[in-house]
Amino acid sequence: MKKLKLIALLSLTILVMLSFKSTEKINVWMIGDSTMANKNPDKAPETGWGMVMNEFVNINATVHNHALNGRSSKSFVDEGRWKAVYDSIQPGDYVIIQFGHNDEKPAEKLHTDAFTTYKQQLKMFVDQTREKGANPIICSSIVRRHFDEKGNLKQTHGDYIKASQEIAKETNTPYVDMEALTRKVVSKAGHEKSKKLYLFTNPGEYQNRKKGVQDSTHLNVKGAHAVARLFVKDVKKQKLSISRYLK
């Protein structure tokens, strides 16, 4: 009888603990470049996918999007932007990491080598996130909408995709292959229909872009939602722990 009471008590304790855990408040920190970043109204309709992530989390999570235009994993650290995030991270939080677009550029303040300094930067983000008792997630860069003459998407990120995969595996860090996910969607849409996801506007369509714009790197509102949705879907498919904070 005593044994049954003990089991019942333990079961009740576990249920209470699980109930408490389900209502625990956490933060989702996002660090990356312009494809993820928040945009000022004068840049409309340009939209980073991190800008809309607050629509995909439940009431127990708060999104803090620190991604910024033109930053590489190196410049994000050198400018003190990572320190600002690191100092704010709390145990149980999540840090979503997506660099690469600018790391491949030759400018000294941006450039990292895919298999050396780039991997070192990603490892540093991962290690320091875990130091704070938080959970890192590495993402590869989203695909650029660059088609060849045969209608196939080009490989524009070189070794940086493979490098991000390697460091995720080496550090046993959850990995979301945003390049592969977006490549599939953009390829299926094709050369013309895929423009509806990127920053393409006609002259005069937007007051702030009177001449129009044709940008195959950055997303519009529809594209940002589509990319955020891909992230959420893959996270749930992998059954990552952050899933319980996503709608």
ChimeraX attribute file (.defattr): number of C-alpha atoms within 10 A of each C-alpha:
attribute: neighborCount
match mode: 1-to-1
recipient: residues
	/A:1	6
	/A:2	7
	/A:3	8
	/A:4	9
	/A:5	10
	/A:6	11
	/A:7	12
	/A:8	12
	/A:9	12
	/A:10	12
	/A:11	12
	/A:12	12
	/A:13	12
	/A:14	12
	/A:15	12
	/A:16	12
	/A:17	11
	/A:18	12
	/A:19	11
	/A:20	10
	/A:21	10
	/A:22	12
	/A:23	12
	/A:24	13
	/A:25	14
	/A:26	20
	/A:27	20
	/A:28	23
	/A:29	23
	/A:30	24
	/A:31	25
	/A:32	27
	/A:33	27
	/A:34	24
	/A:35	29
	/A:36	31
	/A:37	23
	/A:38	21
	/A:39	17
	/A:40	10
	/A:41	10
	/A:42	11
	/A:43	12
	/A:44	15
	/A:45	21
	/A:46	25
	/A:47	27
	/A:48	28
	/A:49	27
	/A:50	28
	/A:51	23
	/A:52	22
	/A:53	24
	/A:54	17
	/A:55	14
	/A:56	17
	/A:57	19
	/A:58	13
	/A:59	14
	/A:60	14
	/A:61	21
	/A:62	17
	/A:63	20
	/A:64	17
	/A:65	24
	/A:66	20
	/A:67	28
	/A:68	20
	/A:69	15
	/A:70	16
	/A:71	24
	/A:72	29
	/A:73	28
	/A:74	22
	/A:75	19
	/A:76	23
	/A:77	15
	/A:78	13
	/A:79	12
	/A:80	11
	/A:81	16
	/A:82	19
	/A:83	13
	/A:84	12
	/A:85	17
	/A:86	17
	/A:87	9
	/A:88	12
	/A:89	24
	/A:90	15
	/A:91	14
	/A:92	17
	/A:93	22
	/A:94	24
	/A:95	26
	/A:96	22
	/A:97	24
	/A:98	25
	/A:99	30
	/A:100	28
	/A:101	25
	/A:102	23
	/A:103	26
	/A:104	20
	/A:105	14
	/A:106	11
	/A:107	10
	/A:108	10
	/A:109	16
	/A:110	20
	/A:111	20
	/A:112	25
	/A:113	16
	/A:114	20
	/A:115	15
	/A:116	10
	/A:117	15
	/A:118	24
	/A:119	21
	/A:120	17
	/A:121	19
	/A:122	22
	/A:123	19
	/A:124	12
	/A:125	23
	/A:126	24
	/A:127	16
	/A:128	15
	/A:129	22
	/A:130	18
	/A:131	13
	/A:132	16
	/A:133	15
	/A:134	20
	/A:135	25
	/A:136	24
	/A:137	21
	/A:138	24
	/A:139	23
	/A:140	24
	/A:141	25
	/A:142	26
	/A:143	26
	/A:144	22
	/A:145	25
	/A:146	16
	/A:147	16
	/A:148	11
	/A:149	8
	/A:150	6
	/A:151	11
	/A:152	14
	/A:153	19
	/A:154	14
	/A:155	16
	/A:156	14
	/A:157	20
	/A:158	11
	/A:159	14
	/A:160	23
	/A:161	22
	/A:162	14
	/A:163	20
	/A:164	27
	/A:165	19
	/A:166	15
	/A:167	21
	/A:168	22
	/A:169	12
	/A:170	10
	/A:171	12
	/A:172	10
	/A:173	16
	/A:174	19
	/A:175	23
	/A:176	25
	/A:177	20
	/A:178	22
	/A:179	17
	/A:180	15
	/A:181	17
	/A:182	21
	/A:183	19
	/A:184	13
	/A:185	16
	/A:186	25
	/A:187	17
	/A:188	11
	/A:189	14
	/A:190	15
	/A:191	16
	/A:192	8
	/A:193	12
	/A:194	17
	/A:195	20
	/A:196	16
	/A:197	22
	/A:198	25
	/A:199	22
	/A:200	19
	/A:201	19
	/A:202	12
	/A:203	12
	/A:204	11
	/A:205	12
	/A:206	16
	/A:207	11
	/A:208	13
	/A:209	16
	/A:210	12
	/A:211	12
	/A:212	16
	/A:213	14
	/A:214	12
	/A:215	16
	/A:216	17
	/A:217	15
	/A:218	24
	/A:219	28
	/A:220	23
	/A:221	19
	/A:222	16
	/A:223	22
	/A:224	24
	/A:225	22
	/A:226	17
	/A:227	25
	/A:228	21
	/A:229	17
	/A:230	18
	/A:231	21
	/A:232	19
	/A:233	14
	/A:234	17
	/A:235	19
	/A:236	16
	/A:237	10
	/A:238	13
	/A:239	11
	/A:240	13
	/A:241	13
	/A:242	19
	/A:243	16
	/A:244	14
	/A:245	20
	/A:246	19
	/A:247	11
